[in-house]
Amino acid sequence: MRRFGRRELRRLVGKSERSMAWMAADPDSGLDVLLVLPRVQPADAAALERWQQAFRRAARLAHPQLAVPVDSGVQDGWPYAVYEPGEAQPLSERLPPAGLAGPDAAGLAVLLLHGLAYAHEAGVAHHDLQPYLVLVDDAGALRLAGLGVPAEAAGEGEEPRHLGALDAAALRTHRLAAERDLLATGLLLHALLAGQPPLGEPDLGRVIARLPPLGREIVRVPWATASPVAEPLRAIANRATDRQERQRYRSGRTLLRALEGWLRTEADAGGGPLALLAERLRQVGVLPSLPGAAARAARLAMMEKERTNELAEVVLEDPALSFEMLRLVNTAQVRGAQVSGSGPILTVRRAIAMMGLDGVRRAALALRNWPGPLAEPGAAALQRLMAHCQRAGRAAMALRPPGYDGEVVYLLTLLQNLGRLVVHYHFADEAQQIRRLMLPAPPARPGEPEEPGMSEEGAAYAVLGADIEALGAAVARHWGLDDGVLAMIRRHPLATAVRLPVGDDEMLRCVASCANEALDAQALPAPRAAAALQRVAQRYGRALGLTLRDLQAALQGRPPEPIAHTAPAPLDGAPA
């Protein structure tokens, strides 16, 4: 019978190039314990002392998802740590061949990341995250063992004692070790979804050595899995192991937020995508009023209620106030009390008629002043996006066929950007990540094409765990807008052809989508903007009867047409 000191070795649970774990019998307690050792014995007394210092720092951390060692020491020159698994088993022994359902896999990854992110923020990395070191019980509780135990890799020095007052070399050492832990977490999530180790290699450290920049292999969640994998979860898992280093997650909190966001949107009782925003909407509103709110409020105070068009123009200058008016008049309570049986209200003019001048003033005063809780970089990005959306609304007015209300077209074009505006306001850091993931990467070698960035949908999935347009639709539904309007405020998918519009709703959606795509194309770098605008003209040419010249004319900086003065006779079936 093999022994390690006073403990009897029962079976090898797992091993890698950096660590190994044994299930052992403890004669004192009579319990089975998990014995974790570095795979390589420290070379000398200095290396052993370095291991002991690192392990003591790790052992002092207290977190529900970090296993607490019950014993540690050195036996015959081998340092070790002992853990009591209790009712838990190593994840490597609990994972079914078919893998786990998406929510179950994401739930385990979330628990693991809570402990891992806590350790990283305390200046401690794991260095060899493996399935056999993740302990899970029947209730789903999870603990990570072996923190600070694995052997050092060649070239790794002592980790920082804490993250304050670090020199550059120590900070870089810790950052690289933490990023390696996150890559291993992504590989573990891949294994949980696929039911088998990535690349057929159970040692996640060896898989990492085969991925860029060290190797040329690619790890992506397979399409053929026993349980279907939702597209947002697939995007999160694939970003965690992306072949481009710049696209991977840089911190445990970032990956944790993405997974928690997806889990919240999946939960039936969580309110769908709106669950991500519900608390923030209550605290700081949908959007802050643009700079100059005080001047607008003063102008409103001086106006007369009979001058509805002029009053509407003042409101439409500020997307936040426009949205607040639509929200107020489209709630079920207001519509039920005042316009029972009517459809959604999509003009500020009618909202003013229902609320009166005093209602408009109250709505303006209820908005958060610019920039709300945003810091300067986030506020500047949001202001640029608001101006971009307003230009798209003006372009849509120029593109609309005769007989359509310019204000309805303008507001629908803004509403197609509601999700983007809300994300920039409520998730400023995440919005910056999404923009970065969408950027193309410079070519690896001169003469090679640049690496394309992610699509907006894929980047939003990878960062938020939710679709940006779904967030906007959830907010609009919360306001009381019906399914017909929700369909109109979804842009035409870029991957599908644009068909001839059938009915007024489809025409309005088509015009707004075309204007938004045209503005997005115009915002691209000069070499790509012309070709992108040409593609927009081709996509919408037959549906809207327009040419590239028409599109360019709509985007020109001509004097703006007053939005609230463009109302023709109402069209049959068109929203008010």
C-alpha positions, 0 to 999 in steps of 0.5 A, a space after each residue: 500500500 502506497 503511503 505519503 507520510 502518515 496518509 494512505 494513498 487510495 487513488 490518483 484523482 488527476 495529474 497535469 504538468 504542474 500538479 497532481 491530486 490523490 484521494 487519501 485516507 487520514 488515520 486521525 480523522 478516519 475520513 478521505 481527504 484530497 492531497 494536492 502536490 506540485 508535480 515537480 519537487 522544488 529544486 532547492 531550499 530557496 524554491 521551497 521557501 518561495 512555495 511556502 510563502 506563496 501557499 501561505 498567502 493563498 491559504 489566508 484567503 477566505 471565500 465560499 468558493 475557495 477550499 480551505 486547506 486543513 493541513 499543509 507541510 513538507 514530506 520528504 522534500 515534497 510540499 503538499 496541501 490537504 483538503 476535506 472534500 466532504 460530500 463533494 467530488 472532483 468535477 472530473 468525476 462528475 461530468 457526464 459524457 453528454 456534458 451539461 445543459 447550458 444554464 448548469 454549465 454557466 452556473 458552475 462557471 459563475 461559482 468558480 469565477 466568484 472565487 477566482 476573481 476574489 483571489 486575483 484581486 487579492 494578488 493570488 493566481 491559481 496557476 493550474 486550474 484543472 477539473 480534478 481540483 474543482 470540488 462539486 457536491 450534489 447540491 451544486 456547491 463548488 469549491 476550488 482546491 489547490 490555490 497556490 499549490 501548483 509548481 512554478 513554470 519556468 520563468 515565473 517569479 514570485 507573485 506580489 503580496 498584494 496589488 498595491 504599490 507594485 513594480 511593473 515586473 510583479 504586476 505583469 507576472 500576476 496579470 499573465 498568471 491571472 489571464 492564464 487562469 481565465 483561459 483555463 476557465 474558458 476551457 473548463 466551460 468548453 468541457 462542461 458544454 461539450 462533455 469532453 476535454 478540449 482537443 481531447 487533452 484532459 490536462 488544460 495546461 497542455 491545451 493552453 500550450 497548443 493555443 495561440 500565441 504558443 501554438 496554432 490550435 483553435 478551441 470553439 464550442 462544437 455545434 453538435 452537442 447533446 444539449 443545444 447551446 444558446 448563441 449568447 453562451 456560445 459567444 461567451 465560451 468562444 471568446 474565453 478561448 478566442 485565437 486572438 489574445 486581444 479578444 479574450 477576457 482580461 479579468 474574472 469579473 468581466 467574464 463573470 458579468 457576461 455569464 451572470 447577464 446571460 443567466 438572468 436573461 434566461 431565467 423565466 422569473 427574472 424578467 428576461 433582458 430587462 432584468 439586467 436593467 430594472 434596478 438601474 432604470 429605477 435609479 437613474 432613468 432610461 437616459 440623462 437629459 442632454 446638456 442644456 436641460 435648464 435652458 429647455 425647461 425655461 423655454 417650456 415654461 415660457 411656451 403656451 399650450 396651444 403651440 403644440 408643434 413648437 413645443 414638440 420641436 423643443 422636446 425632440 431636441 433631447 432624445 431622453 425627453 422624447 423617450 420619457 414622453 413616449 414612456 409616460 403616455 404608453 404605460 398601461 395605466 395612462 393608456 387604459 385611463 385616457 385612450 382605452 382601445 387605442 394603439 401605441 402613441 409614437 408622436 410627441 405631438 399626441 403625447 403633449 395633447 394627452 399630458 398637457 404643458 404641465 405634464 411636459 414640464 414635469 417630465 423634463 424636470 424628472 430627468 437626470 441632469 447630464 451626464 448622470 452617473 457617467 464619467 467623462 469618457 462614457 459621457 462623451 461616447 454617449 453624447 456622440 452616439 446620441 448625435 449619431 442617432 439624431 442624424 440617422 433620424 433626419 436621414 430617415 425623414 429625407 428617405 421616407 416615401 410621401 404620405 408618412 409622418 416625419 416625426 413617426 419616422 424620426 422617433 422609430 429610427 431613434 427607437 431602433 437605437 434604444 438598446 445601444 443608447 441604454 447600454 452606453 448609459 447603464 453599461 459604459 465599461 461594457 459598451 467600450 468592450 463591445 466597441 473594442 471587440 468589433 474593431 478589426 485587428 492589424 495583420 499579423 504579418 505585413 501584406 496579410 489581411 487584417 483580422 475581422 472583429 466581432 459582429 455587434 451581436 456577437 460582441 454584445 453576447 460575449 460581454 453582456 450575455 444578451 443581445 443589444 436589440 433585445 435589451 432595447 425591445 425589453 425596455 420598449 415593452 416595459 413602456 407599454 409598446 405593443 408587438 407591432 411597434 416592437 417589430 418596427 424597432 428591430 433593424 433588418 438583420 444584416 445577414 438577410 435580404 430586404 424584401 418589398 415592404 408589405 404594409 405601413 409598419 414594414 415600410 416604416 421599419 425599412 426606412 428606419 433600418 436603411 437610415 441607421 445602416 447608412 449612418 453606420 456605414 458613413 462612420 466607418 474609416 474612409 477606405 471602407 465607408 464608400 463600399 459600405 454605403 454602396 452595399 446599403 443602397 443595394 440592399 434597400 434600393 428595390 424595397 424603397 426605390 432609392 439609388 446611391 445618390 438618393 442615399 448620399 443626398 439624405 446624409 448631406 448636412 442640409 438645413 434640418 426640416 422641422 420634425 414636428 411640422 411634417 405630419 400629413 394626413 394619417 395613413 390607414 393602420 399607421 401608428 399615431 
